[in-house]
Amino acid sequence: MANLTPSMEIQGRGWMADETEAGYQRVSLIDSDLVFQPLMSSMYNTSITGTATISQQSQTEGNPFGTMDGLLITVPAGSIASPQSAAVYFQFMGRKLSLAWDRFRGSNPLPVTGWVDGKYFSLDNTMKDVPSGTLGGNMFANMVSAPVTLKDDGPHQCKLYFPMDLAGGVQRQWLIYGYGVEGRFGVTPFAPSAIRRYLSLTTSFQSVVQGTYGKGIRKLQFVNMTSGGGLAAVTVTIETDSNVYPAQTIAAGGLWEYDFGEPVQFNRSSGAGTGVCRVKSDTAGTGMYIVQRMK
């Protein structure tokens, strides 16, 4: 597993044989202090066989590093006569590589496979519940090391290969968040992003945190877009911890923003109470955008 937190350890936390003629007395440090790199547009190339697709994602909330980037690979069912597959290529510097992805997405048990400079690797895509031993799915907030031995700093080329499920005969998906490489080449981490969600207000209080509206809420942006018999002013009200803020009137076509100062974590409860943020408007349909950090 990869550790992305800089360490002051004097002794390495893990070692592996580097497969040289020196045998097991010569070892190399297992992935440590890697820097996450998202797979963004222009950072990779693709190859498609059949009708498989590779789509760039910009709001992958499961990304444990908060950048929300990712590649969604969809490979339909196929046959030997009509094969389906997809491949992703990218280059990197250094002697270590790790990958981050949404493990067991859609109950997909097929591994993440690939090559680095022609050296093959396969990474388990499943997770098991410890007490029952049954398969389950939940993203671990870390990366998995690609078990390949690289004897120089590169540049190296990695190819990720996603085949059809010939035995199962069903469509399979993988969501790849990115990869980790050594930071000693000047690679810098990407800052976590913010996401903005839209919520149509009602005349009754409703919770700001609904469904997947999680993580820290930084701002609430209210937009008066009411129409009908003509634009009119609206009044919006915020409630946190059962305390009602002074109502705010927004002119026709106007905007008002409330900034909490930093991302604040709220409970998912729909009723009033400690740790709950709710909002309402005197005119149904008033727009509100929720600005939240994903990490």
PAZAPA-4460 file (N, C-alpha, C; in steps of 0.05 Angstrom, whole numbers, plus 32768, in hexadecimal, padded with zeros to 4 digits):
% residues 295
    n_x    n_y    n_z   ca_x   ca_y   ca_z    c_x    c_y    c_z   seq   type   mol
   8011   7FE8   8000   8000   8000   8000   8012   8019   8000     1      M     A
   8008   802F   7FF6   8018   8047   7FF4   8012   805A   800B     2      A     A
   8026   8067   8015   8023   807A   802A   802A   8096   801E     3      N     A
   8016   80A8   801E   801A   80C2   8012   8023   80D7   8026     4      L     A
   8026   80D0   803F   802E   80E4   8053   804C   80E3   8056     5      T     A
   805A   80FA   8053   8077   80FB   8057   807F   80F0   8072     6      P     A
   8095   80E0   8073   809D   80D3   808C   80B9   80DB   8093     7      S     A
   80BF   80DB   80AD   80DA   80E1   80B6   80E8   80C8   80C0     8      M     A
   80DD   80B1   80B8   80E8   8097   80C1   8105   8095   80B7     9      E     A
   8116   808A   80C8   8131   8084   80C0   8133   8069   80B3    10      I     A
   8123   8056   80BD   8123   803B   80B2   810A   8038   80A0    11      Q     A
   810E   802C   8088   80F8   8027   8076   80E3   8016   8082    12      G     A
   80C9   801C   807B   80B3   800C   8087   80AE   7FF2   8078    13      R     A
   80B9   7FF0   8060   80B4   7FD7   8051   80C8   7FD3   803B    14      G     A
   80CF   7FBA   8036   80E3   7FB5   8021   80DA   7F9D   8010    15      W     A
   80E4   7F9C   7FF8   80DE   7F86   7FE6   80F7   7F7F   7FD6    16      M     A
   80F9   7F67   7FCD   810F   7F5F   7FBC   810D   7F6D   7FA2    17      A     A
   8124   7F76   7F97   8123   7F85   7F7E   8129   7F73   7F66    18      D     A
   812A   7F59   7F6B   812C   7F45   7F55   8145   7F48   7F44    19      E     A
   815B   7F50   7F51   8174   7F51   7F42   8185   7F38   7F48    20      T     A
   819C   7F36   7F3C   81AD   7F1F   7F40   81B7   7F1E   7F5D    21      E     A
   81B4   7F33   7F6C   81BE   7F33   7F88   81AB   7F23   7F9A    22      A     A
   8194   7F1B   7F8F   8181   7F0B   7F9F   8173   7F1A   7FB5    23      G     A
   816B   7F0C   7FC9   815A   7F19   7FDE   816A   7F29   7FF2    24      Y     A
   8184   7F2B   7FEF   8194   7F3C   8000   8194   7F59   7FF7    25      Q     A
   818C   7F5C   7FDE   818A   7F77   7FD3   816C   7F7E   7FD2    26      R     A
   8164   7F95   7FDD   8148   7F9B   7FDF   8143   7FB8   7FD7    27      V     A
   812A   7FBE   7FD1   8122   7FDA   7FCA   810B   7FE2   7FDC    28      S     A
   8109   7FFC   7FE1   80F4   8006   7FF3   80D8   8004   7FE5    29      L     A
   80C4   7FF9   7FF4   80A9   7FF8   7FEA   809E   8014   7FE9    30      I     A
   808A   8019   7FD7   807F   8033   7FD3   807B   8043   7FEC    31      D     A
   8086   805B   7FEE   8083   806C   8005   8085   8089   7FFC    32      S     A
   8075   809A   8009   8076   80B6   8003   8071   80BC   7FE5    33      D     A
   805D   80AF   7FDA   8057   80B4   7FBE   8044   80CC   7FBB    34      L     A
   8044   80D8   7FA3   8033   80EF   7F9E   801D   80E6   7F8A    35      V     A
   8004   80EC   7F91   7FED   80E4   7F81   7FEB   80F6   7F68    36      F     A
   7FE7   80EA   7F51   7FE3   80F8   7F38   7FC8   80F0   7F2C    37      Q     A
   7FB5   8102   7F29   7F9B   80FA   7F1D   7F9E   80F6   7EFF    38      P     A
   7F8D   80E5   7EF3   7F8D   80E1   7ED7   7F7B   80F5   7ECA    39      L     A
   7F87   810C   7EC3   7F78   8122   7EB7   7F7C   8122   7E99    40      M     A
   7F6B   8130   7E8B   7F6D   8132   7E6E   7F89   813B   7E66    41      S     A
   7F94   812F   7E51   7FAE   8135   7E46   7FC5   8127   7E55    42      S     A
   7FBE   8119   7E6B   7FD3   810B   7E7A   7FD4   80ED   7E73    43      M     A
   7FC5   80E4   7E60   7FC4   80C8   7E59   7FBA   80C5   7E3C    44      Y     A
   7FBE   80AD   7E31   7FB3   80A5   7E17   7FA2   808C   7E1B    45      N     A
   7F91   8087   7E08   7F7F   8070   7E0A   7F7F   805F   7DF0    46      T     A
   7F75   8047   7DF3   7F72   8034   7DDD   7F58   8025   7DE2    47      S     A
   7F47   8023   7DCD   7F2D   8016   7DD0   7F2A   7FFF   7DBC    48      I     A
   7F1F   7FE9   7DC4   7F17   7FD3   7DB2   7EF9   7FCF   7DB5    49      T     A
   7EEA   7FCF   7D9F   7ECD   7FCC   7DA1   7EC0   7FE6   7DA9    50      G     A
   7EAC   7FE3   7DBB   7E9C   7FFA   7DC3   7EA1   8002   7DE0    51      T     A
   7EB8   7FFA   7DEB   7EBF   8002   7E06   7EC3   8020   7E06    52      A     A
   7EC0   802C   7E1E   7EC3   8049   7E20   7ED5   8051   7E38    53      T     A
   7EE3   8067   7E35   7EF3   8073   7E4A   7EEB   8090   7E4C    54      I     A
   7EDE   8098   7E63   7ED4   80B3   7E66   7EE2   80C1   7E7D    55      S     A
   7EE9   80DA   7E78   7EF6   80EB   7E8C   7EE1   80F4   7EA0    56      Q     A
   7EE6   80F0   7EBA   7ED4   80F8   7ECF   7EE0   8110   7EDE    57      Q     A
   7ECF   8124   7EE4   7ED8   813C   7EF2   7ECC   813F   7F0D    58      S     A
   7EB9   812C   7F14   7EAC   812E   7F2F   7EAB   8113   7F3B    59      Q     A
   7EC1   8104   7F3C   7EC2   80EA   7F48   7EC6   80EE   7F66    60      T     A
   7EB0   80EF   7F75   7EB2   80F6   7F91   7EC0   80E1   7FA2    61      E     A
   7EC2   80C8   7F98   7ED0   80B4   7FA8   7EEE   80B6   7FA7    62      G     A
   7EF8   80C8   7F96   7F15   80CC   7F94   7F20   80D3   7FB0    63      N     A
   7F31   80C1   7FBC   7F39   80C6   7FD8   7F4C   80DE   7FDB    64      P     A
   7F56   80E9   7FC5   7F68   80FF   7FC6   7F5A   811A   7FC0    65      F     A
   7F40   8119   7FBB   7F30   8131   7FB9   7F32   8141   7FA0    66      G     A
   7F41   8137   7F8B   7F43   8146   7F72   7F2B   8142   7F60    67      T     A
   7F1C   812D   7F65   7F03   8126   7F57   7F08   811E   7F3A    68      M     A
   7F21   811A   7F32   7F27   8110   7F17   7F25   80F2   7F16    69      D     A
   7F21   80E7   7EFE   7F21   80CA   7EFC   7F1A   80C2   7EDF    70      G     A
   7F1F   80A9   7ED9   7F18   809D   7EBF   7F04   8087   7EC4    71      L     A
   7EED   8088   7EB7   7ED9   8073   7EB9   7EDC   8061   7EA0    72      L     A
   7EE4   8048   7EA4   7EE8   8036   7E8E   7ED1   8022   7E8E    73      I     A
   7EC2   8021   7E77   7EAB   800F   7E74   7EB1   7FFC   7E5E    74      T     A
   7EB1   7FE2   7E64   7EB6   7FCD   7E50   7E9E   7FBB   7E4E    75      V     A
   7E8F   7FBC   7E37   7E78   7FAB   7E34   7E7F   7F8D   7E32    76      P     A
   7E6B   7F7D   7E35   7E6E   7F60   7E30   7E76   7F5C   7E13    77      A     A
   7E86   7F48   7E0E   7E8F   7F43   7DF3   7E93   7F25   7DEE    78      G     A
   7EA0   7F1E   7DD9   7EA6   7F03   7DD2   7EC1   7F01   7DC5    79      S     A
   7ECA   7EE9   7DC0   7EE4   7EE6   7DB2   7EE2   7EF2   7D96    80      I     A
   7ECB   7EEE   7D8A   7EC7   7EF9   7D6E   7EC4   7F17   7D6E    81      A     A
   7EB8   7F22   7D84   7EB4   7F3F   7D86   7EBF   7F49   7DA1    82      S     A
   7ED9   7F4C   7DA3   7EE6   7F53   7DBC   7EE1   7F70   7DC4    83      P     A
   7EE2   7F74   7DDF   7EDF   7F8F   7DEA   7EF6   7F93   7DFE    84      Q     A
   7F02   7FAB   7DFE   7F17   7FB1   7E11   7F1E   7FCE   7E10    85      S     A
   7F2C   7FD7   7E25   7F35   7FF3   7E26   7F51   7FF4   7E33    86      A     A
   7F61   8007   7E2C   7F7C   800A   7E38   7F81   8028   7E3C    87      A     A
   7F90   802D   7E52   7F98   8049   7E58   7FB7   8049   7E5B    88      V     A
   7FC4   805C   7E4E   7FE1   805E   7E4F   7FE9   8079   7E5C    89      Y     A
   7FFE   8078   7E6D   8009   8091   7E77   8027   808C   7E7E    90      F     A
   8036   80A2   7E80   8053   80A0   7E86   8058   80AC   7EA2    91      Q     A
   806D   80A3   7EAF   8074   80AD   7EC9   8092   80AA   7ECD    92      F     A
   809D   80B9   7EE1   80B9   80B7   7EE8   80BB   80A9   7F04    93      M     A
   80D1   809C   7F08   80D6   8090   7F22   80D6   8071   7F20    94      G     A
   80DA   8064   7F37   80DC   8047   7F38   80C4   803A   7F46    95      R     A
   80B1   804A   7F4E   809A   803F   7F5C   8080   804A   7F50    96      K     A
   806B   803A   7F50   8051   8041   7F45   803C   8034   7F56    97      L     A
   8027   8044   7F5D   8010   8039   7F6A   7FF7   8044   7F5B    98      S     A
   7FE1   8036   7F5E   7FC8   803E   7F51   7FB2   8042   7F66    99      L     A
   7FA0   8054   7F60   7F88   8059   7F71   7F6F   8056   7F60   100      A     A
   7F5C   8047   7F69   7F43   8043   7F5A   7F2D   803B   7F6D   101      W     A
   7F14   803C   7F62   7EFC   8035   7F71   7EFA   8016   7F71   102      D     A
   7F04   800A   7F86   7F05   7FEC   7F86   7EE9   7FE0   7F86   103      R     A
   7EE7   7FCA   7F77   7ECE   7FBA   7F76   7EB6   7FCA   7F6D   104      F     A
   7EBB   7FDD   7F5B   7EA6   7FEE   7F51   7E91   7FDE   7F42   105      R     A
   7E78   7FE1   7F49   7E62   7FD1   7F3C   7E66   7FB3   7F3F   106      G     A
   7E72   7FAB   7F55   7E77   7F8E   7F5B   7E89   7F82   7F45   107      S     A
   7E9B   7F92   7F3A   7EAD   7F88   7F25   7EC5   7F79   7F33   108      N     A
   7EC7   7F5F   7F2F   7EDD   7F50   7F3C   7EF6   7F4F   7F2B   109      P     A
   7EF6   7F59   7F12   7F0D   7F56   7F01   7F23   7F69   7F0B   110      L     A
   7F3C   7F60   7F0B   7F52   7F6F   7F15   7F59   7F87   7F03   111      P     A
   7F69   7F99   7F0E   7F75   7FAF   7EFE   7F90   7FA4   7EF5   112      V     A
   7F94   7FA1   7EDB   7FAC   7F95   7ED1   7FBB   7FA9   7EBF   113      T     A
   7FD4   7FA5   7EBB   7FE3   7FB7   7EAA   8000   7FAF   7EA8   114      G     A
   8010   7FC0   7E9A   802C   7FBC   7E96   803B   7FD6   7E9B   115      W     A
   8052   7FD4   7EA6   8065   7FEB   7EA8   807E   7FE2   7E99   116      V     A
   8084   7FEF   7E83   809B   7FE7   7E73   809B   7FCA   7E6C   117      D     A
   8083   7FBF   7E67   8081   7FA3   7E60   807F   7F8F   7E77   118      G     A
   8081   7F99   7E90   807F   7F88   7EA7   8063   7F87   7EB1   119      K     A
   8057   7F70   7EB1   803A   7F6D   7EB7   8034   7F6E   7ED5   120      Y     A
   801D   7F79   7EDC   8014   7F78   7EF8   7FF6   7F75   7EF8   121      F     A
   7FEB   7F6B   7F0E   7FCF   7F67   7F12   7FC8   7F6F   7F2F   122      S     A
   7FB4   7F81   7F32   7FAC   7F8B   7F4C   7F90   7F82   7F53   123      L     A
   7F8C   7F76   7F6A   7F72   7F6C   7F73   7F5E   7F82   7F74   124      D     A
   7F47   7F7E   7F68   7F32   7F92   7F67   7F1C   7F8D   7F7B   125      N     A
   7F1E   7F78   7F8B   7F09   7F71   7F9E   7F11   7F77   7FBB   126      T     A
   7EFD   7F78   7FCC   7F02   7F7B   7FE9   7EEE   7F68   7FF7   127      M     A
   7EF7   7F5E   800D   7EE7   7F4B   801C   7EE1   7F55   8038   128      K     A
   7EC7   7F51   803F   7EBF   7F57   805B   7ECD   7F43   806D   129      D     A
   7EDC   7F4C   8081   7EEB   7F3A   8092   7EDB   7F26   80A1   130      V     A
   7EC4   7F2E   80AE   7EB5   7F1A   80BE   7EA8   7F04   80AC   131      P     A
   7E9C   7F0D   8095   7E8D   7EFA   8085   7E9D   7EEE   806E   132      S     A
   7EB2   7EFC   8066   7EC1   7EF2   804F   7EB4   7EF7   8034   133      G     A
   7E9D   7F06   8034   7E90   7F0C   801B   7E9C   7F24   800E   134      T     A
   7E98   7F26   7FF4   7EA3   7F3D   7FE5   7E93   7F56   7FEB   135      L     A
   7EA0   7F6C   7FED   7E93   7F86   7FF1   7EA2   7F9B   7FE3   136      G     A
   7E97   7FB4   7FE3   7EA5   7FC9   7FD5   7EA6   7FE3   7FE5   137      G     A
   7EBD   7FEE   7FE8   7EC0   8008   7FF5   7EDD   8011   7FEF   138      N     A
   7EDF   802A   7FE7   7EFA   8034   7FDF   7F0C   8038   7FF7   139      M     A
   7F23   802B   7FF6   7F38   8030   800A   7F45   804B   8003   140      F     A
   7F49   805C   8017   7F55   8076   8012   7F73   8074   8010   141      A     A
   7F7D   8064   7FFE   7F99   8061   7FF8   7F9D   8056   7FDC   142      N     A
   7FB6   8050   7FD6   7FBC   8045   7FBB   7FC8   8029   7FBF   143      M     A
   7FC8   801A   7FA9   7FD2   7FFF   7FA9   7FEB   7FFF   7F97   144      V     A
   8001   7FF3   7FA2   801A   7FF3   7F93   8019   7FDF   7F7C   145      S     A
   8024   7FE9   7F65   8027   7FD7   7F4E   8041   7FC7   7F52   146      A     A
   803F   7FAD   7F54   8057   7F9C   7F5A   8069   7F98   7F42   147      P     A
   8076   7FAD   7F3A   808A   7FAB   7F24   80A4   7FB7   7F2D   148      V     A
   80BA   7FAB   7F24   80D5   7FB4   7F2B   80E0   7FC5   7F15   149      T     A
   80E6   7FDE   7F1B   80F1   7FF1   7F08   810D   7FF9   7F11   150      L     A
   8120   7FF5   7F00   813C   7FF9   7F08   8148   8014   7F00   151      K     A
   8138   8025   7EF3   8141   8040   7EEC   812A   8053   7EF0   152      D     A
   8130   806D   7EEF   811C   8082   7EF4   810A   8088   7EDD   153      D     A
   810E   807C   7EC6   80FB   807F   7EB0   8104   8095   7E9D   154      G     A
   80F1   809E   7E8D   80D4   809B   7E90   80CA   807F   7E8A   155      P     A
   80B5   8077   7E98   80A8   805D   7E94   808D   8061   7E88   156      H     A
   8083   804D   7E7A   8068   804D   7E6F   8058   8038   7E7D   157      Q     A
   8040   8040   7E87   802D   802D   7E93   8015   802A   7E80   158      C     A
   800D   8011   7E7D   7FF5   800B   7E6D   7FE2   7FFC   7E80   159      K     A
   7FCA   8007   7E84   7FB5   7FFA   7E93   7FA2   7FED   7E7F   160      L     A
   7F9C   7FD3   7E83   7F8C   7FC4   7E6F   7F72   7FBB   7E7D   161      Y     A
   7F5C   7FBF   7E6F   7F41   7FB8   7E7A   7F33   7FA6   7E65   162      F     A
   7F32   7F8C   7E6A   7F26   7F7A   7E57   7F09   7F76   7E5C   163      P     A
   7EFB   7F69   7E49   7EDF   7F62   7E4C   7EDE   7F4A   7E5F   164      M     A
   7EC6   7F47   7E6B   7EC1   7F30   7E7D   7EB6   7F19   7E6C   165      D     A
   7EC8   7F0B   7E60   7EBF   7EF5   7E4D   7EB0   7EDF   7E5C   166      L     A
   7EBA   7ED9   7E74   7EAD   7EC3   7E83   7E92   7ECC   7E8E   167      A     A
   7E91   7EE4   7E99   7E78   7EED   7EA5   7E63   7EF7   7E91   168      G     A
   7E6D   7F01   7E7A   7E5B   7F0A   7E65   7E4B   7F23   7E6C   169      G     A
   7E57   7F35   7E7E   7E49   7F4D   7E85   7E5C   7F65   7E82   170      V     A
   7E50   7F7D   7E82   7E60   7F96   7E81   7E6F   7F9A   7E9B   171      Q     A
   7E87   7FA4   7E99   7E97   7FAA   7EB1   7EA1   7FC7   7EB0   172      R     A
   7EA4   7FD3   7EC8   7EAE   7FEE   7ECA   7EC5   7FF0   7EDE   173      Q     A
   7ED7   8002   7ED8   7EED   800A   7EEB   7EEE   8028   7EEC   174      W     A
   7EF2   8033   7F04   7EF5   8050   7F08   7F11   8055   7F13   175      L     A
   7F23   805E   7F03   7F3F   8062   7F0A   7F43   807F   7F12   176      I     A
   7F4C   8084   7F2B   7F50   809F   7F35   7F6A   80AC   7F2C   177      Y     A
   7F7F   809C   7F2C   7F9A   80A6   7F25   7FB0   8094   7F2F   178      G     A
   7FC7   809E   7F32   7FDE   808E   7F39   7FF1   809D   7F4C   179      Y     A
   8002   808F   7F59   8016   809B   7F6B   8032   8096   7F61   180      G     A
   8043   80AB   7F61   805E   80A9   7F59   8070   80B7   7F6D   181      V     A
   808A   80B2   7F6B   809D   80BF   7F7D   809E   80DD   7F79   182      E     A
   809F   80EB   7F90   809F   8108   7F8E   80BA   8114   7F8A   183      G     A
   80CF   8104   7F89   80EA   810F   7F87   80F1   811B   7F6C   184      R     A
   80DE   8118   7F59   80E2   8124   7F3E   80D4   813E   7F3C   185      F     A
   80CC   8149   7F52   80BE   8163   7F52   80A0   8161   7F4D   186      G     A
   8095   8149   7F4E   8078   8145   7F4B   806A   8150   7F64   187      V     A
   8057   8161   7F60   8049   816D   7F77   802C   8163   7F78   188      T     A
   8021   8160   7F90   8005   8156   7F93   7FF1   816B   7F89   189      P     A
   7FDB   8162   7F80   7FC5   8173   7F77   7FB3   817A   7F8F   190      F     A
   7FAC   8193   7F92   7F9B   819B   7FA8   7F7F   8190   7FA5   191      A     A
   7F71   8188   7FBB   7F56   817F   7FBA   7F44   8195   7FAD   192      P     A
   7F2F   818C   7F9F   7F1D   819F   7F92   7F04   81A3   7FA2   193      S     A
   7EF4   81B6   7F9A   7EDA   81BB   7FA5   7EC5   81B4   7F90   194      A     A
   7EAD   81AD   7F99   7E98   81A6   7F87   7E80   81B8   7F8E   195      I     A
   7E70   81BF   7F7A   7E59   81D0   7F7F   7E40   81C1   7F76   196      R     A
   7E2D   81BE   7F89   7E14   81AF   7F83   7DFD   81C3   7F84   197      R     A
   7DE8   81BC   7F75   7DD0   81CD   7F74   7DB9   81C0   7F84   198      Y     A
   7DAB   81D1   7F93   7D94   81C8   7FA2   7D7E   81DC   7F9F   199      L     A
   7D66   81D3   7F96   7D4F   81E4   7F93   7D41   81E6   7FAE   200      S     A
   7D3E   81FE   7FB9   7D33   8202   7FD3   7D15   81FF   7FD4   201      L     A
   7D0A   81F8   7FEB   7CEE   81F7   7FEF   7CE7   820B   8005   202      T     A
   7CCD   820E   800B   7CC5   8220   8020   7CC8   8214   803C   203      T     A
   7CD0   81FB   803E   7CD6   81EE   8058   7CF3   81E8   805A   204      S     A
   7CFD   81E8   8072   7D1A   81E2   8076   7D21   81C6   806B   205      F     A
   7D37   81C4   805D   7D42   81AB   8054   7D60   81AB   8058   206      Q     A
   7D6A   8193   805E   7D87   8190   8065   7D99   8196   804D   207      S     A
   7DAF   81A4   8053   7DC3   81AA   803F   7DD2   8190   8037   208      V     A
   7DD6   817E   804A   7DE5   8165   8045   7DD1   814F   803F   209      V     A
   7DCF   8148   8025   7DBC   8134   801D   7DCA   8120   800A   210      Q     A
   7DC2   8107   800D   7DCE   80F3   7FFB   7DEC   80F3   7FFC   211      G     A
   7DF9   80F9   7FE5   7E16   80F9   7FE4   7E21   8115   7FEA   212      T     A
   7E10   8128   7FF3   7E1A   8142   7FFA   7E2A   8140   8014   213      Y     A
   7E42   8137   8012   7E51   8132   802B   7E69   8144   802D   214      G     A
   7E7D   813C   803D   7E95   814B   8041   7E8F   8166   804D   215      K     A
   7EA1   817A   804A   7E9F   8193   8056   7E90   81A8   8045   216      G     A
   7E7C   81B5   8050   7E6E   81CA   8042   7E7C   81E5   8047   217      I     A
   7E85   81F3   8033   7E92   820C   8036   7E7F   8224   8032   218      R     A
   7E70   8224   801C   7E5F   823A   8016   7E43   8231   800D   219      K     A
   7E30   8243   8011   7E15   8240   8005   7E10   8259   7FF4   220      L     A
   7E0B   8254   7FDA   7E07   826A   7FC7   7DEA   8269   7FBE   221      Q     A
   7DDB   827E   7FC5   7DBE   8280   7FBE   7DBB   8291   7FA6   222      F     A
   7DAA   8288   7F93   7DA6   8296   7F7A   7D88   829A   7F76   223      V     A
   7D7F   82B2   7F73   7D63   82B8   7F6E   7D5C   82B6   7F51   224      N     A
   7D53   82A0   7F48   7D4C   829B   7F2C   7D2E   8297   7F28   225      M     A
   7D1E   82A0   7F3B   7D02   829C   7F3A   7CF6   82AC   7F22   226      T     A
   7CE1   82A1   7F16   7CD5   82AD   7EFF   7CB7   82A8   7F01   227      S     A
   7CA9   82AD   7EEB   7C8C   82A9   7EEB   7C7F   82C2   7EE3   228      G     A
   7C71   82CF   7EF6   7C64   82E8   7EF1   7C78   82FF   7EF1   229      G     A
   7C92   82FA   7EF3   7CA6   830E   7EF5   7CB9   8308   7F0C   230      G     A
   7CD1   8311   7F0A   7CE5   830C   7F1F   7CDD   831B   7F38   231      L     A
   7CE2   830E   7F4F   7CDC   831B   7F69   7CF2   8313   7F7D   232      A     A
   7CF4   8323   7F92   7D07   831D   7FA7   7CFF   8304   7FB6   233      A     A
   7D12   82F5   7FC1   7D0D   82DD   7FD1   7D1C   82E0   7FEB   234      V     A
   7D13   82D1   7FFF   7D20   82D2   8019   7D29   82B5   8020   235      T     A
   7D42   82B2   8027   7D4D   8298   802E   7D56   8298   804C   236      V     A
   7D54   8280   8058   7D5B   827E   8074   7D6D   8265   8078   237      T     A
   7D82   8269   8088   7D94   8253   808F   7D91   824C   80AD   238      I     A
   7D92   8232   80B2   7D90   8228   80CE   7DA7   8214   80D3   239      E     A
   7DB7   8219   80E8   7DCB   8206   80F0   7DC9   8201   810E   240      T     A
   7DCC   81E8   8116   7DCB   81E1   8133   7DB1   81EB   8140   241      D     A
   7D9B   81EA   8130   7D80   81F3   8139   7D7F   8211   813D   242      S     A
   7D93   8220   8136   7D93   823D   8138   7D8D   8249   811C   243      N     A
   7D79   825A   811B   7D71   8266   8102   7D7F   8280   80FD   244      V     A
   7D8D   8283   80E7   7D9B   829C   80E0   7D87   82B1   80D7   245      Y     A
   7D8F   82CA   80D8   7D7D   82DF   80CD   7D78   82DA   80B0   246      P     A
   7D5E   82DE   80A8   7D56   82D9   808C   7D64   82ED   8079   247      A     A
   7D6A   82E4   8061   7D78   82F5   804E   7D67   82F8   8035   248      Q     A
   7D62   8311   802E   7D52   8317   8016   7D64   831A   7FFE   249      T     A
   7D5D   830D   7FE8   7D6D   830D   7FCF   7D5C   831A   7FBA   250      I     A
   7D66   832F   7FAE   7D57   833D   7F99   7D54   832C   7F80   251      A     A
   7D41   8333   7F70   7D3C   8324   7F57   7D55   8323   7F46   252      A     A
   7D5D   830A   7F3F   7D75   8306   7F2F   7D8E   8309   7F3F   253      G     A
   7D8C   830B   7F5A   7DA4   830F   7F6A   7DB0   82F6   7F75   254      G     A
   7DC7   82F9   7F82   7DD5   82E2   7F8E   7DDF   82EA   7FAA   255      L     A
   7DDD   82D7   7FBD   7DE8   82DB   7FD8   7DF7   82C2   7FE0   256      W     A
   7E0E   82C6   7FEC   7E20   82B0   7FF3   7E25   82B1   8011   257      E     A
   7E23   8299   801E   7E2A   8296   803A   7E43   8285   803B   258      Y     A
   7E58   828F   8047   7E72   8281   804A   7E76   8279   8067   259      D     A
   7E79   825F   806B   7E7E   8255   8087   7E9B   825A   8090   260      F     A
   7EAC   8264   807E   7EC7   826A   8086   7EDB   8254   8080   261      G     A
   7ED2   823B   8083   7EE2   8223   807C   7ECE   820C   8079   262      E     A
   7ED6   81F6   806D   7EC3   81E0   806A   7EB9   81D6   8085   263      P     A
   7E9F   81D4   8087   7E92   81CB   80A0   7E83   81B1   809B   264      V     A
   7E87   819E   80AD   7E7A   8184   80AA   7E5E   8185   80B7   265      Q     A
   7E49   817E   80A9   7E2E   817E   80B4   7E23   8161   80B3   266      F     A
   7E10   815C   80C5   7E03   8142   80C7   7DEF   813F   80B0   267      N     A
   7DE8   8126   80AA   7DD5   8120   8094   7DB8   8120   809D   268      R     A
   7DB3   8126   80B6   7D97   8126   80C0   7D86   813A   80B2   269      S     A
   7D6D   8133   80AC   7D5B   8146   809F   7D4C   8158   80B2   270      S     A
   7D4E   8152   80CC   7D41   8162   80E0   7D54   8175   80EE   271      G     A
   7D49   8189   80FD   7D5A   819C   810B   7D69   818E   8121   272      A     A
   7D81   8198   8127   7D91   818C   813C   7DAE   8194   813A   273      G     A
   7DBD   818B   814D   7DDA   8191   814E   7DE8   8186   8136   274      T     A
   7DF8   8197   8129   7E08   818E   8112   7DF8   818D   80F8   275      G     A
   7DE0   8198   80F8   7DCF   8197   80E0   7DCC   81B3   80D5   276      V     A
   7DCE   81B5   80BA   7DCA   81CE   80AC   7DB3   81CB   8099   277      C     A
   7D9F   81DD   809C   7D87   81DC   808B   7D82   81F8   807F   278      R     A
   7D74   81F8   8068   7D6F   8211   805A   7D52   8211   8050   279      V     A
   7D47   8229   804B   7D2D   822B   803E   7D2A   8246   8031   280      K     A
   7D16   8249   8021   7D10   8262   8013   7CF2   8268   8015   281      S     A
   7CEB   8281   8014   7CCE   8287   8015   7CC1   8283   7FFA   282      D     A
   7CD2   827D   7FE5   7CC9   8277   7FCA   7CD5   825D   7FC1   283      T     A
   7CC4   824A   7FBC   7CCE   8230   7FB3   7CDD   8233   7F98   284      A     A
   7CF3   8224   7F95   7D02   8225   7F7C   7D1A   8237   7F7D   285      G     A
   7D1E   8246   7F93   7D36   8256   7F95   7D4E   8244   7F93   286      T     A
   7D62   824C   7F84   7D79   823B   7F80   7D8F   823F   7F95   287      G     A
   7D9C   8229   7F9C   7DB2   822A   7FAF   7DC8   8217   7FA6   288      M     A
   7DE1   8221   7FA5   7DF8   8211   7F9F   7E07   820B   7FB9   289      Y     A
   7E0F   81F2   7FBC   7E1E   81E9   7FD4   7E3B   81E5   7FCB   290      I     A
   7E4D   81F5   7FD6   7E69   81F2   7FD0   7E76   81E2   7FE5   291      V     A
   7E81   81CB   7FDE   7E8C   81B9   7FF2   7EA7   81AE   7FEA   292      Q     A
   7EB9   81A9   7FFD   7ED2   819D   7FF8   7ECF   817F   7FF8   293      R     A
   7EDD   8170   7FE7   7EDA   8153   7FE5   7EEF   8145   7FF6   294      M     A
   7F01   8153   8003   7F14   8145   8014   7F1C   8158   802A   295      K     A
***
